[in-house]
Amino acid sequence: MRNFNGFIDFTTENVSKIAYDASVPLRQGNFHPAMNIISDDVAKISYSLTISLLRQYHEWCARGEK
């Protein structure tokens, strides 16, 4: 990839926004309780994606492919 640092920064930022957008507004509204479960699941998935991307980035750097 050409600008992997830029890509990982952009992706990580967007995944974090997804987790925030999915979890905070739902908790502030008057939603069915099932929505809170969905919200938590989306936040956990977003967090997992962020960690996975960061691990891949560190592996990529360790191989010397900067």
HTML snippet that shows the backbone in 3Dmol.js (N, CA, C, O; Angstrom):
<script src="https://3Dmol.org/build/3Dmol-min.js"></script>
<div id="view" style="width:600px;height:400px;position:relative"></div>
<script>
const pdb = `
ATOM      1  N   MET A   1       0.841  -1.180   0.000  1.00  0.00           N
ATOM      2  CA  MET A   1       0.000   0.000   0.000  1.00  0.00           C
ATOM      3  C   MET A   1       0.882   1.238   0.000  1.00  0.00           C
ATOM      4  O   MET A   1       1.989   1.246   0.539  1.00  0.00           O
ATOM      5  N   ARG A   2       0.373   2.244  -0.600  1.00  0.00           N
ATOM      6  CA  ARG A   2       1.180   3.446  -0.720  1.00  0.00           C
ATOM      7  C   ARG A   2       1.355   4.171   0.606  1.00  0.00           C
ATOM      8  O   ARG A   2       2.482   4.248   1.095  1.00  0.00           O
ATOM      9  N   ASN A   3       0.347   4.681   1.185  1.00  0.00           N
ATOM     10  CA  ASN A   3       0.467   5.438   2.425  1.00  0.00           C
ATOM     11  C   ASN A   3      -0.229   4.670   3.542  1.00  0.00           C
ATOM     12  O   ASN A   3      -1.336   5.018   3.950  1.00  0.00           O
ATOM     13  N   PHE A   4       0.426   3.631   4.026  1.00  0.00           N
ATOM     14  CA  PHE A   4      -0.210   2.765   5.016  1.00  0.00           C
ATOM     15  C   PHE A   4      -0.447   3.501   6.325  1.00  0.00           C
ATOM     16  O   PHE A   4      -1.472   3.274   6.968  1.00  0.00           O
ATOM     17  N   ASN A   5       0.472   4.382   6.746  1.00  0.00           N
ATOM     18  CA  ASN A   5       0.262   5.150   7.973  1.00  0.00           C
ATOM     19  C   ASN A   5      -1.007   5.987   7.881  1.00  0.00           C
ATOM     20  O   ASN A   5      -1.815   6.006   8.810  1.00  0.00           O
ATOM     21  N   GLY A   6      -1.177   6.672   6.770  1.00  0.00           N
ATOM     22  CA  GLY A   6      -2.387   7.465   6.583  1.00  0.00           C
ATOM     23  C   GLY A   6      -3.626   6.600   6.574  1.00  0.00           C
ATOM     24  O   GLY A   6      -4.660   6.972   7.129  1.00  0.00           O
ATOM     25  N   PHE A   7      -3.521   5.448   5.944  1.00  0.00           N
ATOM     26  CA  PHE A   7      -4.650   4.521   5.885  1.00  0.00           C
ATOM     27  C   PHE A   7      -5.035   4.036   7.275  1.00  0.00           C
ATOM     28  O   PHE A   7      -6.213   4.031   7.630  1.00  0.00           O
ATOM     29  N   ILE A   8      -4.043   3.628   8.063  1.00  0.00           N
ATOM     30  CA  ILE A   8      -4.351   3.082   9.386  1.00  0.00           C
ATOM     31  C   ILE A   8      -4.899   4.169  10.303  1.00  0.00           C
ATOM     32  O   ILE A   8      -5.806   3.904  11.093  1.00  0.00           O
ATOM     33  N   ASP A   9      -4.369   5.383  10.215  1.00  0.00           N
ATOM     34  CA  ASP A   9      -4.898   6.482  11.023  1.00  0.00           C
ATOM     35  C   ASP A   9      -6.348   6.767  10.661  1.00  0.00           C
ATOM     36  O   ASP A   9      -7.200   6.900  11.540  1.00  0.00           O
ATOM     37  N   PHE A  10      -6.624   6.858   9.377  1.00  0.00           N
ATOM     38  CA  PHE A  10      -7.977   7.142   8.907  1.00  0.00           C
ATOM     39  C   PHE A  10      -8.942   6.038   9.326  1.00  0.00           C
ATOM     40  O   PHE A  10     -10.035   6.314   9.822  1.00  0.00           O
ATOM     41  N   THR A  11      -8.535   4.792   9.125  1.00  0.00           N
ATOM     42  CA  THR A  11      -9.399   3.661   9.445  1.00  0.00           C
ATOM     43  C   THR A  11      -9.656   3.572  10.937  1.00  0.00           C
ATOM     44  O   THR A  11     -10.792   3.364  11.361  1.00  0.00           O
ATOM     45  N   THR A  12      -8.608   3.729  11.739  1.00  0.00           N
ATOM     46  CA  THR A  12      -8.762   3.648  13.192  1.00  0.00           C
ATOM     47  C   THR A  12      -9.686   4.744  13.690  1.00  0.00           C
ATOM     48  O   THR A  12     -10.545   4.498  14.537  1.00  0.00           O
ATOM     49  N   GLU A  13      -9.516   5.945  13.173  1.00  0.00           N
ATOM     50  CA  GLU A  13     -10.373   7.059  13.573  1.00  0.00           C
ATOM     51  C   GLU A  13     -11.827   6.767  13.223  1.00  0.00           C
ATOM     52  O   GLU A  13     -12.723   7.017  14.029  1.00  0.00           O
ATOM     53  N   ASN A  14     -12.061   6.244  12.035  1.00  0.00           N
ATOM     54  CA  ASN A  14     -13.433   5.968  11.619  1.00  0.00           C
ATOM     55  C   ASN A  14     -14.055   4.826  12.403  1.00  0.00           C
ATOM     56  O   ASN A  14     -15.245   4.873  12.718  1.00  0.00           O
ATOM     57  N   VAL A  15     -13.274   3.800  12.725  1.00  0.00           N
ATOM     58  CA  VAL A  15     -13.810   2.695  13.517  1.00  0.00           C
ATOM     59  C   VAL A  15     -14.164   3.191  14.915  1.00  0.00           C
ATOM     60  O   VAL A  15     -15.180   2.783  15.479  1.00  0.00           O
ATOM     61  N   SER A  16     -13.342   4.058  15.471  1.00  0.00           N
ATOM     62  CA  SER A  16     -13.645   4.623  16.783  1.00  0.00           C
ATOM     63  C   SER A  16     -14.930   5.441  16.736  1.00  0.00           C
ATOM     64  O   SER A  16     -15.736   5.387  17.665  1.00  0.00           O
ATOM     65  N   LYS A  17     -15.122   6.196  15.662  1.00  0.00           N
ATOM     66  CA  LYS A  17     -16.349   6.978  15.512  1.00  0.00           C
ATOM     67  C   LYS A  17     -17.566   6.064  15.406  1.00  0.00           C
ATOM     68  O   LYS A  17     -18.629   6.376  15.942  1.00  0.00           O
ATOM     69  N   ILE A  18     -17.411   4.935  14.714  1.00  0.00           N
ATOM     70  CA  ILE A  18     -18.515   3.984  14.597  1.00  0.00           C
ATOM     71  C   ILE A  18     -18.900   3.478  15.983  1.00  0.00           C
ATOM     72  O   ILE A  18     -20.083   3.423  16.321  1.00  0.00           O
ATOM     73  N   ALA A  19     -17.905   3.111  16.784  1.00  0.00           N
ATOM     74  CA  ALA A  19     -18.183   2.609  18.133  1.00  0.00           C
ATOM     75  C   ALA A  19     -18.886   3.675  18.968  1.00  0.00           C
ATOM     76  O   ALA A  19     -19.850   3.381  19.675  1.00  0.00           O
ATOM     77  N   TYR A  20     -18.403   4.911  18.884  1.00  0.00           N
ATOM     78  CA  TYR A  20     -19.014   5.999  19.648  1.00  0.00           C
ATOM     79  C   TYR A  20     -20.438   6.270  19.172  1.00  0.00           C
ATOM     80  O   TYR A  20     -21.366   6.347  19.977  1.00  0.00           O
ATOM     81  N   ASP A  21     -20.603   6.412  17.867  1.00  0.00           N
ATOM     82  CA  ASP A  21     -21.917   6.709  17.303  1.00  0.00           C
ATOM     83  C   ASP A  21     -22.925   5.612  17.611  1.00  0.00           C
ATOM     84  O   ASP A  21     -24.112   5.885  17.787  1.00  0.00           O
ATOM     85  N   ALA A  22     -22.454   4.377  17.674  1.00  0.00           N
ATOM     86  CA  ALA A  22     -23.360   3.259  17.907  1.00  0.00           C
ATOM     87  C   ALA A  22     -23.754   3.130  19.370  1.00  0.00           C
ATOM     88  O   ALA A  22     -24.867   2.698  19.669  1.00  0.00           O
ATOM     89  N   SER A  23     -22.867   3.496  20.284  1.00  0.00           N
ATOM     90  CA  SER A  23     -23.142   3.215  21.685  1.00  0.00           C
ATOM     91  C   SER A  23     -23.730   4.387  22.464  1.00  0.00           C
ATOM     92  O   SER A  23     -24.635   4.183  23.273  1.00  0.00           O
ATOM     93  N   VAL A  24     -23.252   5.588  22.247  1.00  0.00           N
ATOM     94  CA  VAL A  24     -23.682   6.710  23.076  1.00  0.00           C
ATOM     95  C   VAL A  24     -25.110   7.173  22.784  1.00  0.00           C
ATOM     96  O   VAL A  24     -25.910   7.251  23.716  1.00  0.00           O
ATOM     97  N   PRO A  25     -25.467   7.481  21.540  1.00  0.00           N
ATOM     98  CA  PRO A  25     -26.820   7.999  21.301  1.00  0.00           C
ATOM     99  C   PRO A  25     -27.923   7.016  21.689  1.00  0.00           C
ATOM    100  O   PRO A  25     -28.982   7.434  22.157  1.00  0.00           O
ATOM    101  N   LEU A  26     -27.692   5.732  21.501  1.00  0.00           N
ATOM    102  CA  LEU A  26     -28.724   4.761  21.839  1.00  0.00           C
ATOM    103  C   LEU A  26     -28.992   4.731  23.334  1.00  0.00           C
ATOM    104  O   LEU A  26     -30.128   4.510  23.752  1.00  0.00           O
ATOM    105  N   ARG A  27     -27.980   4.945  24.132  1.00  0.00           N
ATOM    106  CA  ARG A  27     -28.144   4.921  25.584  1.00  0.00           C
ATOM    107  C   ARG A  27     -28.861   6.176  26.094  1.00  0.00           C
ATOM    108  O   ARG A  27     -29.425   6.160  27.188  1.00  0.00           O
ATOM    109  N   GLN A  28     -28.847   7.228  25.335  1.00  0.00           N
ATOM    110  CA  GLN A  28     -29.458   8.476  25.783  1.00  0.00           C
ATOM    111  C   GLN A  28     -30.930   8.574  25.406  1.00  0.00           C
ATOM    112  O   GLN A  28     -31.655   9.405  25.954  1.00  0.00           O
ATOM    113  N   GLY A  29     -31.376   7.739  24.482  1.00  0.00           N
ATOM    114  CA  GLY A  29     -32.757   7.802  24.032  1.00  0.00           C
ATOM    115  C   GLY A  29     -33.641   6.807  24.757  1.00  0.00           C
ATOM    116  O   GLY A  29     -33.185   6.040  25.605  1.00  0.00           O
ATOM    117  N   ASN A  30     -34.912   6.838  24.405  1.00  0.00           N
ATOM    118  CA  ASN A  30     -35.879   5.921  24.994  1.00  0.00           C
ATOM    119  C   ASN A  30     -36.105   4.786  24.003  1.00  0.00           C
ATOM    120  O   ASN A  30     -37.110   4.764  23.292  1.00  0.00           O
ATOM    121  N   PHE A  31     -35.170   3.845  23.959  1.00  0.00           N
ATOM    122  CA  PHE A  31     -35.226   2.753  23.009  1.00  0.00           C
ATOM    123  C   PHE A  31     -35.607   1.460  23.709  1.00  0.00           C
ATOM    124  O   PHE A  31     -35.529   1.346  24.932  1.00  0.00           O
ATOM    125  N   HIS A  32     -36.013   0.511  22.924  1.00  0.00           N
ATOM    126  CA  HIS A  32     -36.276  -0.833  23.433  1.00  0.00           C
ATOM    127  C   HIS A  32     -34.975  -1.390  24.022  1.00  0.00           C
ATOM    128  O   HIS A  32     -33.905  -1.147  23.463  1.00  0.00           O
ATOM    129  N   PRO A  33     -35.038  -2.135  25.144  1.00  0.00           N
ATOM    130  CA  PRO A  33     -33.808  -2.665  25.763  1.00  0.00           C
ATOM    131  C   PRO A  33     -32.927  -3.470  24.811  1.00  0.00           C
ATOM    132  O   PRO A  33     -31.710  -3.509  24.989  1.00  0.00           O
ATOM    133  N   ALA A  34     -33.513  -4.104  23.815  1.00  0.00           N
ATOM    134  CA  ALA A  34     -32.713  -4.873  22.856  1.00  0.00           C
ATOM    135  C   ALA A  34     -31.728  -3.974  22.115  1.00  0.00           C
ATOM    136  O   ALA A  34     -30.674  -4.441  21.683  1.00  0.00           O
ATOM    137  N   MET A  35     -32.054  -2.699  21.962  1.00  0.00           N
ATOM    138  CA  MET A  35     -31.159  -1.780  21.265  1.00  0.00           C
ATOM    139  C   MET A  35     -29.850  -1.597  22.023  1.00  0.00           C
ATOM    140  O   MET A  35     -28.801  -1.397  21.411  1.00  0.00           O
ATOM    141  N   ASN A  36     -29.906  -1.666  23.365  1.00  0.00           N
ATOM    142  CA  ASN A  36     -28.669  -1.550  24.143  1.00  0.00           C
ATOM    143  C   ASN A  36     -27.747  -2.730  23.887  1.00  0.00           C
ATOM    144  O   ASN A  36     -26.528  -2.563  23.845  1.00  0.00           O
ATOM    145  N   ILE A  37     -28.308  -3.918  23.716  1.00  0.00           N
ATOM    146  CA  ILE A  37     -27.499  -5.102  23.418  1.00  0.00           C
ATOM    147  C   ILE A  37     -26.844  -4.939  22.052  1.00  0.00           C
ATOM    148  O   ILE A  37     -25.657  -5.218  21.887  1.00  0.00           O
ATOM    149  N   ILE A  38     -27.623  -4.487  21.077  1.00  0.00           N
ATOM    150  CA  ILE A  38     -27.079  -4.262  19.736  1.00  0.00           C
ATOM    151  C   ILE A  38     -25.963  -3.222  19.804  1.00  0.00           C
ATOM    152  O   ILE A  38     -24.918  -3.377  19.172  1.00  0.00           O
ATOM    153  N   SER A  39     -26.196  -2.166  20.574  1.00  0.00           N
ATOM    154  CA  SER A  39     -25.208  -1.106  20.715  1.00  0.00           C
ATOM    155  C   SER A  39     -23.901  -1.647  21.288  1.00  0.00           C
ATOM    156  O   SER A  39     -22.828  -1.347  20.766  1.00  0.00           O
ATOM    157  N   ASP A  40     -23.981  -2.434  22.349  1.00  0.00           N
ATOM    158  CA  ASP A  40     -22.778  -3.007  22.952  1.00  0.00           C
ATOM    159  C   ASP A  40     -22.046  -3.900  21.965  1.00  0.00           C
ATOM    160  O   ASP A  40     -20.819  -3.864  21.879  1.00  0.00           O
ATOM    161  N   ASP A  41     -22.799  -4.704  21.218  1.00  0.00           N
ATOM    162  CA  ASP A  41     -22.174  -5.593  20.238  1.00  0.00           C
ATOM    163  C   ASP A  41     -21.433  -4.804  19.166  1.00  0.00           C
ATOM    164  O   ASP A  41     -20.316  -5.159  18.791  1.00  0.00           O
ATOM    165  N   VAL A  42     -22.048  -3.746  18.677  1.00  0.00           N
ATOM    166  CA  VAL A  42     -21.401  -2.927  17.646  1.00  0.00           C
ATOM    167  C   VAL A  42     -20.137  -2.279  18.205  1.00  0.00           C
ATOM    168  O   VAL A  42     -19.116  -2.217  17.520  1.00  0.00           O
ATOM    169  N   ALA A  43     -20.201  -1.802  19.432  1.00  0.00           N
ATOM    170  CA  ALA A  43     -19.024  -1.188  20.049  1.00  0.00           C
ATOM    171  C   ALA A  43     -17.899  -2.208  20.211  1.00  0.00           C
ATOM    172  O   ALA A  43     -16.736  -1.894  19.959  1.00  0.00           O
ATOM    173  N   LYS A  44     -18.239  -3.427  20.630  1.00  0.00           N
ATOM    174  CA  LYS A  44     -17.220  -4.474  20.800  1.00  0.00           C
ATOM    175  C   LYS A  44     -16.598  -4.855  19.457  1.00  0.00           C
ATOM    176  O   LYS A  44     -15.386  -5.049  19.360  1.00  0.00           O
ATOM    177  N   ILE A  45     -17.423  -4.961  18.437  1.00  0.00           N
ATOM    178  CA  ILE A  45     -16.913  -5.298  17.102  1.00  0.00           C
ATOM    179  C   ILE A  45     -15.994  -4.192  16.594  1.00  0.00           C
ATOM    180  O   ILE A  45     -14.933  -4.472  16.036  1.00  0.00           O
ATOM    181  N   SER A  46     -16.392  -2.950  16.782  1.00  0.00           N
ATOM    182  CA  SER A  46     -15.570  -1.825  16.336  1.00  0.00           C
ATOM    183  C   SER A  46     -14.231  -1.803  17.068  1.00  0.00           C
ATOM    184  O   SER A  46     -13.187  -1.558  16.464  1.00  0.00           O
ATOM    185  N   TYR A  47     -14.271  -2.060  18.359  1.00  0.00           N
ATOM    186  CA  TYR A  47     -13.032  -2.107  19.140  1.00  0.00           C
ATOM    187  C   TYR A  47     -12.132  -3.234  18.641  1.00  0.00           C
ATOM    188  O   TYR A  47     -10.926  -3.047  18.480  1.00  0.00           O
ATOM    189  N   SER A  48     -12.718  -4.392  18.400  1.00  0.00           N
ATOM    190  CA  SER A  48     -11.945  -5.539  17.907  1.00  0.00           C
ATOM    191  C   SER A  48     -11.301  -5.238  16.560  1.00  0.00           C
ATOM    192  O   SER A  48     -10.154  -5.614  16.320  1.00  0.00           O
ATOM    193  N   LEU A  49     -12.035  -4.563  15.684  1.00  0.00           N
ATOM    194  CA  LEU A  49     -11.476  -4.186  14.386  1.00  0.00           C
ATOM    195  C   LEU A  49     -10.295  -3.234  14.547  1.00  0.00           C
ATOM    196  O   LEU A  49      -9.289  -3.361  13.851  1.00  0.00           O
ATOM    197  N   THR A  50     -10.421  -2.288  15.460  1.00  0.00           N
ATOM    198  CA  THR A  50      -9.334  -1.343  15.696  1.00  0.00           C
ATOM    199  C   THR A  50      -8.083  -2.072  16.165  1.00  0.00           C
ATOM    200  O   THR A  50      -6.991  -1.831  15.650  1.00  0.00           O
ATOM    201  N   ILE A  51      -8.237  -2.961  17.140  1.00  0.00           N
ATOM    202  CA  ILE A  51      -7.096  -3.710  17.662  1.00  0.00           C
ATOM    203  C   ILE A  51      -6.474  -4.567  16.565  1.00  0.00           C
ATOM    204  O   ILE A  51      -5.251  -4.641  16.447  1.00  0.00           O
ATOM    205  N   SER A  52      -7.309  -5.209  15.770  1.00  0.00           N
ATOM    206  CA  SER A  52      -6.814  -6.051  14.681  1.00  0.00           C
ATOM    207  C   SER A  52      -6.005  -5.237  13.678  1.00  0.00           C
ATOM    208  O   SER A  52      -4.936  -5.667  13.244  1.00  0.00           O
ATOM    209  N   LEU A  53      -6.510  -4.071  13.312  1.00  0.00           N
ATOM    210  CA  LEU A  53      -5.788  -3.216  12.370  1.00  0.00           C
ATOM    211  C   LEU A  53      -4.455  -2.756  12.941  1.00  0.00           C
ATOM    212  O   LEU A  53      -3.458  -2.704  12.221  1.00  0.00           O
ATOM    213  N   LEU A  54      -4.427  -2.422  14.223  1.00  0.00           N
ATOM    214  CA  LEU A  54      -3.173  -1.997  14.837  1.00  0.00           C
ATOM    215  C   LEU A  54      -2.166  -3.140  14.891  1.00  0.00           C
ATOM    216  O   LEU A  54      -0.973  -2.919  14.684  1.00  0.00           O
ATOM    217  N   ARG A  55      -2.622  -4.346  15.163  1.00  0.00           N
ATOM    218  CA  ARG A  55      -1.724  -5.507  15.162  1.00  0.00           C
ATOM    219  C   ARG A  55      -1.143  -5.730  13.770  1.00  0.00           C
ATOM    220  O   ARG A  55       0.052  -5.984  13.618  1.00  0.00           O
ATOM    221  N   GLN A  56      -1.994  -5.633  12.765  1.00  0.00           N
ATOM    222  CA  GLN A  56      -1.524  -5.809  11.394  1.00  0.00           C
ATOM    223  C   GLN A  56      -0.498  -4.742  11.036  1.00  0.00           C
ATOM    224  O   GLN A  56       0.495  -5.025  10.366  1.00  0.00           O
ATOM    225  N   TYR A  57      -0.740  -3.526  11.484  1.00  0.00           N
ATOM    226  CA  TYR A  57       0.197  -2.438  11.221  1.00  0.00           C
ATOM    227  C   TYR A  57       1.559  -2.725  11.855  1.00  0.00           C
ATOM    228  O   TYR A  57       2.593  -2.543  11.213  1.00  0.00           O
ATOM    229  N   HIS A  58       1.560  -3.171  13.112  1.00  0.00           N
ATOM    230  CA  HIS A  58       2.824  -3.462  13.789  1.00  0.00           C
ATOM    231  C   HIS A  58       3.553  -4.625  13.126  1.00  0.00           C
ATOM    232  O   HIS A  58       4.778  -4.594  13.009  1.00  0.00           O
ATOM    233  N   GLU A  59       2.830  -5.641  12.692  1.00  0.00           N
ATOM    234  CA  GLU A  59       3.449  -6.754  11.969  1.00  0.00           C
ATOM    235  C   GLU A  59       4.053  -6.263  10.654  1.00  0.00           C
ATOM    236  O   GLU A  59       5.150  -6.669  10.269  1.00  0.00           O
ATOM    237  N   TRP A  60       3.329  -5.398   9.985  1.00  0.00           N
ATOM    238  CA  TRP A  60       3.786  -4.838   8.714  1.00  0.00           C
ATOM    239  C   TRP A  60       5.073  -4.047   8.914  1.00  0.00           C
ATOM    240  O   TRP A  60       6.008  -4.160   8.121  1.00  0.00           O
ATOM    241  N   CYS A  61       5.118  -3.241   9.985  1.00  0.00           N
ATOM    242  CA  CYS A  61       6.324  -2.453  10.278  1.00  0.00           C
ATOM    243  C   CYS A  61       7.494  -3.360  10.653  1.00  0.00           C
ATOM    244  O   CYS A  61       8.635  -3.091  10.277  1.00  0.00           O
ATOM    245  N   ALA A  62       7.219  -4.421  11.385  1.00  0.00           N
ATOM    246  CA  ALA A  62       8.281  -5.331  11.825  1.00  0.00           C
ATOM    247  C   ALA A  62       8.951  -6.029  10.645  1.00  0.00           C
ATOM    248  O   ALA A  62      10.116  -6.416  10.733  1.00  0.00           O
ATOM    249  N   ARG A  63       8.235  -6.189   9.561  1.00  0.00           N
ATOM    250  CA  ARG A  63       8.805  -6.823   8.369  1.00  0.00           C
ATOM    251  C   ARG A  63       9.667  -5.852   7.576  1.00  0.00           C
ATOM    252  O   ARG A  63      10.325  -6.249   6.614  1.00  0.00           O
ATOM    253  N   GLY A  64       9.669  -4.591   7.970  1.00  0.00           N
ATOM    254  CA  GLY A  64      10.503  -3.606   7.295  1.00  0.00           C
ATOM    255  C   GLY A  64       9.951  -3.142   5.968  1.00  0.00           C
ATOM    256  O   GLY A  64      10.714  -2.796   5.066  1.00  0.00           O
ATOM    257  N   GLU A  65       8.635  -3.128   5.834  1.00  0.00           N
ATOM    258  CA  GLU A  65       8.017  -2.734   4.565  1.00  0.00           C
ATOM    259  C   GLU A  65       7.524  -1.299   4.599  1.00  0.00           C
ATOM    260  O   GLU A  65       6.511  -0.972   3.981  1.00  0.00           O
ATOM    261  N   LYS A  66       8.228  -0.448   5.313  1.00  0.00           N
ATOM    262  CA  LYS A  66       7.804   0.951   5.416  1.00  0.00           C
ATOM    263  C   LYS A  66       7.968   1.662   4.099  1.00  0.00           C
ATOM    264  O   LYS A  66       7.661   2.850   3.997  1.00  0.00           O
TER     265      LYS A  66
END
`;
const viewer = $3Dmol.createViewer("view");
viewer.addModel(pdb, "pdb");
viewer.setStyle({}, {cartoon: {color: "spectrum"}});
viewer.zoomTo();
viewer.render();
</script>
